[in-house]
């Protein structure tokens, strides 16, 4: 008789135990709902997504599916994830979200070959991105900071001052938004928008790893270019870490005297040290790099400056990208076509590749930083002011 009583109790316990997983899941859901801030998945790499999925009790293969849905298929809602169960989608809706930026405005050229996007971040700050078509190339120019601390004299973004670094997710989300808007893939990415990428080094490199991952956006590493004003320690770190992304250095002058005037960062990172860092990069990586040269009428476009630049780059195989100045203030002007051609002719005899980047967005204020800067100037109640 005693045995039967114990057996009966065991059966009662067994019947109740089947509800334990449901009870635990219910408690977990209540706990997660109590959290005020959802976890944003944009900017997570595949390892971080694996850790996230394991935290909520899912198998590792779900991370690959999640990564693919967000970065390759560019979904904006967990409900679009058709190979996830209804209960998992419901859980994700409760604890996570997708997206860090929202659109404020798009400016387009008449032929739609250039589009400029003004985005607002969750804290109220704004950033800008540009899309350009040139032949078969479909390029996205992305920002890495809100504003910029370098205060280059010819750049409107610098006049905004530095607000903050962008997170990895905020950098990545610019590209995802542009791709969704165009309903098309992007062939090239240039990190040449607002900010100095190498002063936000870790987040920029993390974003590039997401851009180039073959299970996601899958842009070739040599189709991604990072532009820097010449942050020497970061250039050397970039070389030592063996990254395959392209590197461009904004030079703009061949002498310290003139570069100090145009780019105050030169006082900390002088021209010769920047060139030595560039040579170090080429030696370590076995890749060449591009020097960008914003050509400004009556400032750095004389034959005297040509000869200084020739001497500086003598016997150093590289590419020079001439960028005729896009006027953003009355202090500087764009050089004439005759002056541009006169400047580039002497370089044709050197061991360099020289090109001229023609502006494709002047009529929509598409110079870097100009759209946000003008919005901030002209709107008393700007949609891009930070939340208090």
C-alpha contacts under 8 A as a table, 3 or more apart, distances in Angstrom:
res1	aa1	res2	aa2	distance
1	X	4	X	5.20
1	X	5	X	6.48
2	X	5	X	5.19
2	X	6	X	6.43
3	X	6	X	5.25
3	X	7	X	6.12
4	X	7	X	4.98
4	X	8	X	6.07
5	X	8	X	5.08
5	X	9	X	6.38
6	X	9	X	5.09
6	X	10	X	6.18
7	X	10	X	5.00
7	X	11	X	6.23
8	X	11	X	5.09
8	X	12	X	6.33
9	X	12	X	5.01
9	X	13	X	6.23
10	X	13	X	5.12
10	X	14	X	6.08
11	X	14	X	4.98
11	X	15	X	6.19
12	X	15	X	5.19
12	X	16	X	6.40
13	X	16	X	5.16
13	X	17	X	6.04
14	X	17	X	5.16
14	X	18	X	6.85
15	X	18	X	5.92
15	X	19	X	7.92
16	X	19	X	5.75
16	X	20	X	7.36
17	X	20	X	5.28
18	X	21	X	7.05
19	X	22	X	5.39
19	X	23	X	6.21
20	X	23	X	5.02
20	X	24	X	6.09
21	X	24	X	5.10
21	X	25	X	6.09
22	X	25	X	5.09
22	X	26	X	6.04
23	X	26	X	5.04
23	X	27	X	6.19
24	X	27	X	5.12
24	X	28	X	6.12
25	X	28	X	5.01
25	X	29	X	6.13
26	X	29	X	5.14
26	X	30	X	6.29
27	X	30	X	5.13
27	X	31	X	6.16
28	X	31	X	5.05
28	X	32	X	6.10
29	X	32	X	5.13
29	X	33	X	6.06
29	X	91	X	7.29
30	X	33	X	5.13
30	X	34	X	6.34
31	X	34	X	5.21
31	X	35	X	7.04
32	X	35	X	5.42
32	X	94	X	7.51
32	X	95	X	6.19
33	X	36	X	7.45
33	X	94	X	6.39
33	X	95	X	6.77
35	X	38	X	7.22
38	X	94	X	7.58
38	X	95	X	5.12
38	X	96	X	4.68
38	X	97	X	6.26
39	X	95	X	6.40
39	X	96	X	4.52
39	X	97	X	6.19
40	X	96	X	5.62
40	X	97	X	4.85
40	X	98	X	5.64
40	X	99	X	6.97
40	X	100	X	7.58
41	X	44	X	5.63
41	X	49	X	7.67
41	X	96	X	6.93
41	X	97	X	6.39
41	X	98	X	5.77
41	X	99	X	7.80
41	X	169	X	7.87
42	X	70	X	7.61
42	X	98	X	5.97
42	X	99	X	6.20
42	X	100	X	7.36
42	X	169	X	4.82
42	X	170	X	7.74
42	X	172	X	7.18
42	X	173	X	6.73
43	X	167	X	7.73
43	X	168	X	5.06
43	X	169	X	3.54
43	X	170	X	7.31
43	X	171	X	7.99
43	X	172	X	6.25
43	X	173	X	7.75
43	X	207	X	6.92
43	X	210	X	7.65
44	X	47	X	7.86
44	X	48	X	5.55
44	X	49	X	6.08
44	X	168	X	8.00
44	X	169	X	7.20
45	X	48	X	5.31
45	X	49	X	6.25
45	X	67	X	7.67
45	X	206	X	7.92
45	X	209	X	8.00
45	X	210	X	6.33
46	X	49	X	5.02
46	X	50	X	6.14
46	X	63	X	6.47
46	X	64	X	6.73
46	X	67	X	6.24
47	X	50	X	4.99
47	X	51	X	6.32
47	X	63	X	7.90
48	X	51	X	5.09
48	X	52	X	6.18
49	X	52	X	4.90
49	X	53	X	6.11
49	X	63	X	5.24
49	X	66	X	7.48
49	X	67	X	7.23
50	X	53	X	5.21
50	X	54	X	6.17
50	X	60	X	5.53
50	X	61	X	7.85
50	X	62	X	7.44
50	X	63	X	4.71
50	X	64	X	7.72
51	X	54	X	5.19
51	X	55	X	6.17
52	X	55	X	5.12
52	X	56	X	6.77
53	X	56	X	5.38
53	X	57	X	6.45
53	X	58	X	5.12
53	X	59	X	6.88
53	X	60	X	6.87
53	X	62	X	6.88
53	X	63	X	6.28
54	X	57	X	4.91
54	X	58	X	5.02
54	X	59	X	6.20
54	X	60	X	6.63
55	X	58	X	7.42
58	X	62	X	6.77
59	X	62	X	5.80
59	X	63	X	7.85
60	X	63	X	5.61
60	X	64	X	7.55
61	X	64	X	5.43
61	X	65	X	6.72
62	X	65	X	5.03
62	X	66	X	6.06
63	X	66	X	4.97
63	X	67	X	6.01
64	X	67	X	5.12
64	X	68	X	6.16
64	X	215	X	7.80
65	X	68	X	5.13
65	X	69	X	6.14
66	X	69	X	5.13
66	X	70	X	6.21
67	X	70	X	5.41
67	X	71	X	5.97
67	X	72	X	7.61
67	X	215	X	7.39
67	X	216	X	6.55
68	X	71	X	5.52
68	X	72	X	5.03
68	X	73	X	6.41
68	X	215	X	6.04
68	X	216	X	5.37
69	X	72	X	5.89
69	X	73	X	4.91
69	X	74	X	6.21
69	X	75	X	6.08
69	X	81	X	6.90
70	X	73	X	5.98
70	X	74	X	4.83
70	X	75	X	5.43
70	X	76	X	7.50
70	X	216	X	7.87
71	X	74	X	5.13
71	X	75	X	7.83
71	X	176	X	7.28
71	X	216	X	4.80
71	X	217	X	5.48
72	X	215	X	7.15
72	X	216	X	4.44
72	X	217	X	5.06
72	X	218	X	7.93
74	X	176	X	6.45
74	X	180	X	6.88
75	X	78	X	7.61
75	X	80	X	6.67
76	X	80	X	7.77
76	X	98	X	5.99
76	X	99	X	7.17
77	X	80	X	5.67
77	X	81	X	7.74
77	X	97	X	7.91
77	X	98	X	6.90
78	X	81	X	5.51
78	X	89	X	5.69
78	X	92	X	6.81
78	X	93	X	6.50
79	X	82	X	7.20
79	X	89	X	6.07
81	X	84	X	5.65
81	X	89	X	7.48
82	X	85	X	7.55
84	X	88	X	6.21
84	X	89	X	6.34
85	X	88	X	5.22
85	X	89	X	6.28
86	X	89	X	5.15
86	X	90	X	6.12
87	X	90	X	5.02
87	X	91	X	6.17
88	X	91	X	4.99
88	X	92	X	6.15
89	X	92	X	5.10
89	X	93	X	6.16
90	X	93	X	5.12
90	X	94	X	6.42
91	X	94	X	5.16
91	X	95	X	6.39
92	X	95	X	5.26
92	X	96	X	5.32
92	X	97	X	7.55
93	X	96	X	5.77
93	X	97	X	6.68
99	X	173	X	6.65
100	X	121	X	6.40
100	X	122	X	6.61
100	X	169	X	7.03
100	X	170	X	5.97
100	X	173	X	6.64
101	X	119	X	6.08
101	X	120	X	5.63
101	X	121	X	4.89
101	X	122	X	6.74
101	X	170	X	6.91
101	X	173	X	6.87
101	X	174	X	7.54
102	X	119	X	5.47
102	X	120	X	5.34
102	X	121	X	6.69
103	X	106	X	7.85
103	X	117	X	7.28
103	X	118	X	6.26
103	X	119	X	4.63
103	X	120	X	6.35
104	X	117	X	7.69
104	X	118	X	5.41
104	X	119	X	5.29
104	X	120	X	6.34
104	X	383	X	7.69
105	X	117	X	6.01
105	X	118	X	5.13
105	X	119	X	7.18
106	X	115	X	6.64
106	X	116	X	5.56
106	X	117	X	4.70
106	X	118	X	6.32
107	X	115	X	5.62
107	X	116	X	5.10
107	X	117	X	6.70
107	X	364	X	6.20
108	X	111	X	7.90
108	X	112	X	5.56
108	X	113	X	7.66
108	X	114	X	5.79
108	X	115	X	4.39
108	X	116	X	6.38
108	X	361	X	7.99
108	X	364	X	6.64
109	X	112	X	5.04
109	X	113	X	6.47
109	X	114	X	5.61
109	X	115	X	6.64
109	X	360	X	8.00
109	X	361	X	6.40
109	X	363	X	6.96
109	X	364	X	6.41
110	X	113	X	7.93
111	X	114	X	7.77
112	X	115	X	6.52
113	X	131	X	7.78
113	X	132	X	5.62
113	X	133	X	5.00
113	X	134	X	7.67
113	X	360	X	7.54
114	X	130	X	7.09
114	X	131	X	5.54
114	X	132	X	4.54
114	X	133	X	6.53
114	X	360	X	6.27
114	X	361	X	5.99
115	X	130	X	5.72
115	X	131	X	5.11
115	X	132	X	6.68
115	X	361	X	7.84
116	X	128	X	7.06
116	X	129	X	5.91
116	X	130	X	4.47
116	X	131	X	6.40
116	X	364	X	7.90
116	X	366	X	6.66
117	X	128	X	5.50
117	X	129	X	5.18
117	X	130	X	6.09
118	X	126	X	6.94
118	X	127	X	6.01
118	X	128	X	4.63
118	X	129	X	6.77
118	X	371	X	7.49
118	X	372	X	7.13
119	X	126	X	5.49
119	X	127	X	5.41
119	X	128	X	6.01
120	X	124	X	6.00
120	X	125	X	5.84
120	X	126	X	4.35
120	X	127	X	6.54
120	X	383	X	7.80
120	X	384	X	6.19
121	X	124	X	5.33
121	X	125	X	5.43
121	X	126	X	5.82
121	X	127	X	7.72
122	X	125	X	7.45
123	X	386	X	5.60
123	X	387	X	5.57
124	X	383	X	7.51
124	X	384	X	5.60
124	X	385	X	5.39
124	X	386	X	3.89
124	X	387	X	5.11
125	X	146	X	7.20
125	X	384	X	5.19
125	X	385	X	5.47
125	X	386	X	4.84
125	X	387	X	7.88
126	X	146	X	6.82
126	X	372	X	7.24
126	X	384	X	5.10
126	X	385	X	7.42
127	X	143	X	6.79
127	X	145	X	7.82
127	X	146	X	5.94
127	X	147	X	7.97
127	X	194	X	7.13
127	X	372	X	7.00
128	X	142	X	7.33
128	X	143	X	6.46
128	X	193	X	7.12
128	X	194	X	7.03
128	X	369	X	7.15
128	X	371	X	7.47
128	X	372	X	6.94
129	X	140	X	7.19
129	X	141	X	5.63
129	X	142	X	4.92
129	X	143	X	6.20
129	X	174	X	6.92
129	X	193	X	6.46
130	X	140	X	5.76
130	X	141	X	4.97
130	X	142	X	6.78
130	X	193	X	7.85
130	X	366	X	7.75
131	X	138	X	7.28
131	X	139	X	5.72
131	X	140	X	4.61
131	X	141	X	6.28
131	X	178	X	7.54
132	X	138	X	5.91
132	X	139	X	5.21
132	X	140	X	6.54
132	X	360	X	7.56
133	X	136	X	7.27
133	X	137	X	5.86
133	X	138	X	4.80
133	X	139	X	6.43
134	X	137	X	5.22
134	X	138	X	6.64
137	X	187	X	5.94
137	X	188	X	6.83
138	X	186	X	5.33
138	X	187	X	5.20
138	X	188	X	6.18
139	X	186	X	6.08
139	X	187	X	6.09
139	X	188	X	4.59
139	X	189	X	5.58
139	X	190	X	7.22
140	X	175	X	6.91
140	X	178	X	7.81
140	X	186	X	6.87
140	X	188	X	6.41
140	X	189	X	4.97
140	X	190	X	6.27
141	X	189	X	6.04
141	X	190	X	4.84
141	X	191	X	5.77
141	X	192	X	5.91
141	X	193	X	5.82
142	X	171	X	6.99
142	X	174	X	6.81
142	X	175	X	7.43
142	X	189	X	7.40
142	X	190	X	6.38
142	X	191	X	5.04
142	X	192	X	6.18
142	X	193	X	4.96
142	X	194	X	7.51
143	X	146	X	7.67
143	X	171	X	6.71
143	X	191	X	6.24
143	X	192	X	6.50
143	X	193	X	4.09
143	X	194	X	4.54
143	X	195	X	6.29
144	X	165	X	6.65
144	X	166	X	5.53
144	X	171	X	6.14
144	X	191	X	7.05
144	X	193	X	6.94
144	X	194	X	6.17
144	X	195	X	5.45
144	X	196	X	6.83
144	X	197	X	5.60
144	X	200	X	7.03
144	X	204	X	6.93
145	X	148	X	6.59
145	X	162	X	7.80
145	X	163	X	7.62
145	X	164	X	6.00
145	X	165	X	4.42
145	X	166	X	4.96
145	X	194	X	5.84
145	X	195	X	4.48
145	X	196	X	6.93
145	X	197	X	7.46
145	X	200	X	7.46
146	X	162	X	6.45
146	X	163	X	5.32
146	X	164	X	5.45
146	X	165	X	6.25
146	X	166	X	6.75
146	X	194	X	6.47
146	X	195	X	6.47
147	X	157	X	5.59
147	X	158	X	6.36
147	X	160	X	5.51
147	X	161	X	5.45
147	X	162	X	4.59
147	X	163	X	5.67
147	X	164	X	7.36
147	X	194	X	5.93
147	X	195	X	5.69
147	X	369	X	7.91
148	X	151	X	6.58
148	X	157	X	6.24
148	X	158	X	5.10
148	X	160	X	7.07
148	X	161	X	5.41
148	X	162	X	4.37
148	X	163	X	7.33
148	X	194	X	6.68
148	X	195	X	4.51
148	X	196	X	6.50
149	X	158	X	6.52
149	X	161	X	5.62
149	X	162	X	4.64
149	X	195	X	7.54
149	X	196	X	7.88
150	X	158	X	6.31
150	X	196	X	7.60
150	X	263	X	7.26
150	X	264	X	6.75
150	X	265	X	6.12
151	X	155	X	7.25
151	X	157	X	7.67
151	X	158	X	4.00
151	X	159	X	6.22
151	X	161	X	6.97
151	X	263	X	7.09
151	X	264	X	7.01
152	X	155	X	5.50
152	X	158	X	5.87
152	X	262	X	5.74
152	X	263	X	4.57
152	X	264	X	6.49
153	X	158	X	7.48
153	X	261	X	7.32
153	X	262	X	5.07
153	X	263	X	6.36
154	X	262	X	6.75
154	X	328	X	7.62
154	X	329	X	7.77
154	X	332	X	7.13
155	X	158	X	5.63
155	X	159	X	7.22
155	X	328	X	7.34
155	X	368	X	7.30
155	X	369	X	7.32
156	X	159	X	5.34
156	X	160	X	7.21
156	X	328	X	6.29
156	X	329	X	7.85
156	X	368	X	7.12
156	X	369	X	5.39
156	X	370	X	5.58
156	X	373	X	6.55
157	X	160	X	5.48
157	X	161	X	7.35
157	X	194	X	6.23
157	X	195	X	7.54
157	X	368	X	6.78
157	X	369	X	4.25
157	X	370	X	6.68
157	X	373	X	6.64
158	X	161	X	5.45
158	X	162	X	7.59
158	X	369	X	7.99
159	X	373	X	7.85
160	X	373	X	6.67
165	X	200	X	6.17
166	X	169	X	7.89
166	X	170	X	5.74
166	X	171	X	6.40
166	X	200	X	7.70
166	X	203	X	7.58
167	X	170	X	5.13
167	X	171	X	6.45
167	X	203	X	6.00
168	X	171	X	5.29
168	X	172	X	6.24
168	X	203	X	4.68
168	X	204	X	6.48
168	X	206	X	6.31
168	X	207	X	5.29
169	X	172	X	5.03
169	X	173	X	5.82
169	X	207	X	7.34
170	X	173	X	5.17
170	X	174	X	6.60
171	X	174	X	5.69
171	X	175	X	7.40
171	X	204	X	7.50
171	X	207	X	6.52
172	X	175	X	5.54
172	X	176	X	6.50
172	X	207	X	5.82
172	X	210	X	7.69
172	X	211	X	7.48
173	X	176	X	4.93
173	X	177	X	5.98
174	X	177	X	5.31
174	X	178	X	6.30
175	X	178	X	5.16
175	X	179	X	6.17
176	X	179	X	5.20
176	X	180	X	6.18
177	X	180	X	5.14
177	X	181	X	6.05
178	X	181	X	5.06
178	X	182	X	6.14
179	X	182	X	5.21
179	X	183	X	5.58
179	X	184	X	5.38
179	X	185	X	5.80
179	X	186	X	6.69
180	X	183	X	4.78
180	X	184	X	6.93
181	X	184	X	7.99
186	X	189	X	7.47
186	X	219	X	7.76
187	X	219	X	6.60
187	X	223	X	7.06
188	X	219	X	7.11
188	X	223	X	4.97
188	X	224	X	5.91
189	X	223	X	6.45
189	X	224	X	4.79
189	X	225	X	6.35
190	X	193	X	8.00
190	X	224	X	5.80
190	X	225	X	4.70
190	X	226	X	6.07
190	X	227	X	7.52
191	X	197	X	6.94
191	X	224	X	7.86
191	X	225	X	6.16
191	X	226	X	4.95
191	X	227	X	6.05
192	X	195	X	7.75
192	X	197	X	7.83
192	X	226	X	6.89
192	X	227	X	5.63
193	X	368	X	5.85
193	X	369	X	7.17
194	X	368	X	6.57
194	X	369	X	5.86
196	X	199	X	5.59
196	X	200	X	7.12
196	X	227	X	7.77
196	X	228	X	6.12
196	X	229	X	7.00
197	X	200	X	5.30
197	X	201	X	6.11
197	X	204	X	6.37
197	X	226	X	7.02
197	X	227	X	6.86
197	X	228	X	6.30
198	X	201	X	4.52
198	X	204	X	7.64
198	X	228	X	6.26
198	X	231	X	6.54
198	X	234	X	6.06
198	X	235	X	7.94
199	X	231	X	7.73
200	X	203	X	5.90
200	X	204	X	6.15
201	X	204	X	5.23
201	X	205	X	6.16
201	X	234	X	7.41
202	X	205	X	5.35
202	X	206	X	6.12
203	X	206	X	5.05
203	X	207	X	6.12
204	X	207	X	5.11
204	X	208	X	6.28
205	X	208	X	5.04
205	X	209	X	6.27
206	X	209	X	5.13
206	X	210	X	6.54
207	X	210	X	5.16
207	X	211	X	6.24
208	X	211	X	4.87
208	X	212	X	6.15
208	X	221	X	7.99
208	X	224	X	7.48
209	X	212	X	5.29
209	X	213	X	6.04
210	X	213	X	5.28
210	X	216	X	7.14
210	X	217	X	7.14
211	X	216	X	7.28
211	X	217	X	5.31
211	X	218	X	6.03
211	X	219	X	5.81
212	X	216	X	7.56
212	X	217	X	6.38
212	X	218	X	4.61
212	X	219	X	4.66
212	X	220	X	5.66
212	X	221	X	5.80
213	X	216	X	5.47
213	X	217	X	6.46
213	X	218	X	5.07
213	X	219	X	7.43
214	X	217	X	6.90
214	X	218	X	4.50
214	X	219	X	7.80
215	X	218	X	6.62
219	X	223	X	6.58
219	X	224	X	7.49
220	X	223	X	5.17
220	X	224	X	7.03
221	X	224	X	5.44
221	X	244	X	5.86
221	X	245	X	5.00
221	X	246	X	7.64
222	X	225	X	7.35
222	X	244	X	6.32
222	X	245	X	5.15
222	X	246	X	5.73
223	X	245	X	7.25
223	X	246	X	7.36
224	X	245	X	5.45
224	X	246	X	6.03
225	X	245	X	5.88
225	X	246	X	4.47
225	X	247	X	5.65
225	X	248	X	6.89
226	X	245	X	7.14
226	X	246	X	6.23
226	X	247	X	5.17
226	X	248	X	6.12
227	X	247	X	6.03
227	X	248	X	4.54
227	X	249	X	5.65
227	X	250	X	6.94
228	X	231	X	6.70
228	X	247	X	7.83
228	X	248	X	6.32
228	X	249	X	5.01
228	X	250	X	6.02
229	X	249	X	5.69
229	X	250	X	4.79
229	X	251	X	6.88
229	X	265	X	7.70
230	X	235	X	7.33
230	X	249	X	5.93
230	X	250	X	6.86
230	X	251	X	7.70
230	X	269	X	6.83
230	X	274	X	5.81
231	X	234	X	5.53
231	X	235	X	6.24
231	X	269	X	6.86
231	X	274	X	7.79
232	X	235	X	5.10
232	X	236	X	6.35
232	X	269	X	6.71
232	X	273	X	7.44
232	X	274	X	6.22
232	X	277	X	6.05
233	X	236	X	5.23
233	X	237	X	6.14
234	X	237	X	4.89
234	X	238	X	5.93
235	X	238	X	5.05
235	X	239	X	6.26
235	X	277	X	6.49
235	X	278	X	7.35
235	X	281	X	6.89
236	X	239	X	5.01
236	X	240	X	6.11
236	X	277	X	6.39
236	X	280	X	7.01
236	X	281	X	6.34
237	X	240	X	5.03
237	X	241	X	6.06
238	X	241	X	5.34
238	X	242	X	6.57
238	X	243	X	6.31
238	X	281	X	7.74
239	X	242	X	5.35
239	X	243	X	6.76
239	X	280	X	7.54
239	X	281	X	4.94
239	X	282	X	7.92
239	X	284	X	5.90
239	X	285	X	6.02
240	X	281	X	7.99
240	X	284	X	6.85
242	X	284	X	7.75
242	X	285	X	6.30
243	X	285	X	7.94
244	X	285	X	7.89
246	X	289	X	6.87
247	X	289	X	5.47
247	X	290	X	6.62
248	X	289	X	5.77
248	X	290	X	4.58
248	X	291	X	5.70
248	X	292	X	6.75
249	X	289	X	7.74
249	X	290	X	6.28
249	X	291	X	4.90
249	X	292	X	5.93
250	X	291	X	5.85
250	X	292	X	4.59
250	X	293	X	6.29
251	X	254	X	7.38
251	X	259	X	7.89
251	X	271	X	7.87
251	X	291	X	6.04
251	X	292	X	5.74
251	X	293	X	5.63
252	X	259	X	6.88
252	X	262	X	7.82
252	X	292	X	6.66
252	X	293	X	4.21
252	X	294	X	5.40
252	X	295	X	7.22
252	X	300	X	7.47
253	X	256	X	7.66
253	X	258	X	6.12
253	X	259	X	5.15
253	X	293	X	7.28
253	X	300	X	6.54
253	X	305	X	7.47
253	X	309	X	7.45
254	X	258	X	7.57
254	X	259	X	7.12
254	X	271	X	6.77
254	X	305	X	6.90
254	X	308	X	5.74
254	X	309	X	5.08
254	X	312	X	6.70
255	X	258	X	5.62
255	X	259	X	6.06
255	X	271	X	6.61
255	X	308	X	7.34
256	X	259	X	5.02
256	X	260	X	5.65
256	X	266	X	6.91
256	X	267	X	7.84
256	X	270	X	6.20
256	X	271	X	5.95
257	X	260	X	5.39
257	X	261	X	6.69
258	X	261	X	5.16
258	X	262	X	6.41
258	X	300	X	7.95
259	X	262	X	5.02
259	X	263	X	5.42
259	X	264	X	7.40
259	X	266	X	6.20
259	X	271	X	7.68
260	X	263	X	5.26
260	X	264	X	5.03
260	X	265	X	7.25
260	X	266	X	5.30
260	X	267	X	6.05
261	X	264	X	6.45
263	X	266	X	5.85
264	X	267	X	5.86
264	X	268	X	7.92
265	X	268	X	5.48
265	X	269	X	6.12
266	X	269	X	4.62
266	X	270	X	4.66
266	X	271	X	6.72
267	X	270	X	5.85
269	X	273	X	6.36
269	X	274	X	6.43
270	X	273	X	5.47
270	X	274	X	6.28
271	X	274	X	5.09
271	X	275	X	6.28
272	X	275	X	5.11
272	X	276	X	6.19
273	X	276	X	4.98
273	X	277	X	6.12
274	X	277	X	5.06
274	X	278	X	6.20
275	X	278	X	4.94
275	X	279	X	6.25
276	X	279	X	5.06
276	X	280	X	6.17
277	X	280	X	4.94
277	X	281	X	6.20
278	X	281	X	5.06
278	X	282	X	6.32
278	X	289	X	7.64
279	X	282	X	5.06
279	X	283	X	6.13
279	X	316	X	7.81
280	X	283	X	5.14
280	X	284	X	6.11
281	X	284	X	5.23
281	X	285	X	5.85
281	X	286	X	7.71
281	X	287	X	7.69
282	X	285	X	5.29
282	X	286	X	5.00
282	X	287	X	5.16
282	X	288	X	5.56
282	X	289	X	7.32
283	X	286	X	5.35
283	X	287	X	7.68
288	X	317	X	7.02
288	X	318	X	5.62
288	X	319	X	7.63
289	X	318	X	5.67
289	X	319	X	6.32
290	X	318	X	6.03
290	X	319	X	4.58
290	X	320	X	5.61
290	X	321	X	6.71
291	X	318	X	7.46
291	X	319	X	6.17
291	X	320	X	4.85
291	X	321	X	6.09
292	X	320	X	5.95
292	X	321	X	4.78
292	X	322	X	6.15
292	X	323	X	7.09
293	X	320	X	7.12
293	X	321	X	6.07
293	X	322	X	4.97
293	X	323	X	5.89
294	X	322	X	6.07
294	X	323	X	4.57
294	X	324	X	5.76
294	X	325	X	5.73
295	X	300	X	6.22
295	X	301	X	5.90
295	X	322	X	6.55
295	X	323	X	5.79
295	X	324	X	4.77
295	X	325	X	5.54
295	X	334	X	7.34
295	X	335	X	6.97
295	X	340	X	7.82
296	X	299	X	5.52
296	X	300	X	5.79
296	X	301	X	6.17
296	X	324	X	6.70
296	X	325	X	5.51
296	X	332	X	6.58
296	X	333	X	6.06
296	X	334	X	5.58
296	X	335	X	5.92
297	X	300	X	6.93
297	X	301	X	6.02
297	X	332	X	7.01
297	X	333	X	5.45
297	X	334	X	5.45
297	X	335	X	4.34
297	X	336	X	7.69
298	X	301	X	6.15
298	X	302	X	7.02
298	X	335	X	7.77
299	X	302	X	7.48
300	X	305	X	6.01
301	X	305	X	6.44
301	X	306	X	7.35
301	X	335	X	7.68
301	X	339	X	7.25
301	X	340	X	7.65
301	X	343	X	6.42
302	X	305	X	5.31
302	X	306	X	6.51
302	X	343	X	7.10
303	X	306	X	4.76
303	X	307	X	6.30
303	X	343	X	6.60
304	X	307	X	5.36
304	X	308	X	6.46
305	X	308	X	5.04
305	X	309	X	6.14
306	X	309	X	5.17
306	X	310	X	6.13
306	X	343	X	6.51
306	X	346	X	7.54
307	X	310	X	4.97
307	X	311	X	6.16
308	X	311	X	5.20
308	X	312	X	6.16
309	X	312	X	4.99
309	X	313	X	6.20
310	X	313	X	5.35
310	X	314	X	5.82
310	X	347	X	7.22
310	X	350	X	7.91
311	X	314	X	5.13
313	X	316	X	5.36
313	X	317	X	7.89
314	X	350	X	7.77
315	X	351	X	6.92
316	X	351	X	7.31
316	X	352	X	7.78
317	X	351	X	5.57
317	X	352	X	5.42
318	X	351	X	7.56
318	X	352	X	5.19
318	X	353	X	6.52
319	X	352	X	5.47
319	X	353	X	4.56
319	X	354	X	5.71
319	X	355	X	7.85
320	X	352	X	7.06
320	X	353	X	6.18
320	X	354	X	4.73
320	X	355	X	6.41
321	X	354	X	5.92
321	X	355	X	5.02
321	X	356	X	5.75
321	X	357	X	6.63
322	X	354	X	7.36
322	X	355	X	6.01
322	X	356	X	4.60
322	X	357	X	6.05
323	X	356	X	5.96
323	X	357	X	5.13
323	X	358	X	6.94
324	X	334	X	6.05
324	X	335	X	6.64
324	X	340	X	7.55
324	X	356	X	7.66
324	X	357	X	7.27
324	X	358	X	7.17
324	X	359	X	7.83
325	X	333	X	6.82
325	X	334	X	4.85
325	X	335	X	7.31
326	X	333	X	7.80
326	X	334	X	6.38
326	X	359	X	7.45
326	X	362	X	6.97
326	X	367	X	5.82
327	X	330	X	7.50
327	X	332	X	6.80
327	X	333	X	5.93
327	X	334	X	6.41
327	X	367	X	7.72
328	X	367	X	7.32
328	X	370	X	6.78
329	X	332	X	6.38
330	X	333	X	7.16
335	X	339	X	6.04
335	X	340	X	6.51
336	X	339	X	5.17
336	X	340	X	6.31
337	X	340	X	5.02
337	X	341	X	6.23
338	X	341	X	5.28
338	X	342	X	6.12
339	X	342	X	4.98
339	X	343	X	6.13
340	X	343	X	5.20
340	X	344	X	6.51
341	X	344	X	5.38
341	X	345	X	6.25
342	X	345	X	5.60
342	X	346	X	7.88
343	X	346	X	6.96
344	X	347	X	5.57
344	X	348	X	7.07
344	X	354	X	7.36
345	X	348	X	5.64
346	X	349	X	6.13
346	X	350	X	7.74
347	X	350	X	5.28
347	X	352	X	7.10
347	X	354	X	7.13
348	X	351	X	7.97
348	X	352	X	7.45
348	X	353	X	7.75
348	X	354	X	7.39
359	X	362	X	6.28
360	X	366	X	7.84
361	X	364	X	5.46
361	X	365	X	6.44
361	X	366	X	4.73
361	X	367	X	7.31
362	X	365	X	5.16
362	X	366	X	5.45
362	X	367	X	6.84
363	X	366	X	7.36
365	X	370	X	6.07
365	X	371	X	6.12
366	X	369	X	7.92
366	X	370	X	6.56
366	X	371	X	6.84
367	X	370	X	5.53
367	X	371	X	7.78
368	X	371	X	7.80
369	X	372	X	5.93
369	X	373	X	6.09
370	X	373	X	5.04
370	X	374	X	5.92
371	X	374	X	5.37
371	X	375	X	6.17
372	X	375	X	4.96
372	X	376	X	6.06
373	X	376	X	5.17
373	X	377	X	6.29
374	X	377	X	5.00
374	X	378	X	6.03
375	X	378	X	5.31
375	X	379	X	5.84
375	X	382	X	6.92
376	X	379	X	5.79
376	X	380	X	7.78
376	X	382	X	6.16
376	X	384	X	7.37
376	X	385	X	7.97
377	X	380	X	7.76
379	X	382	X	4.85
382	X	385	X	5.85
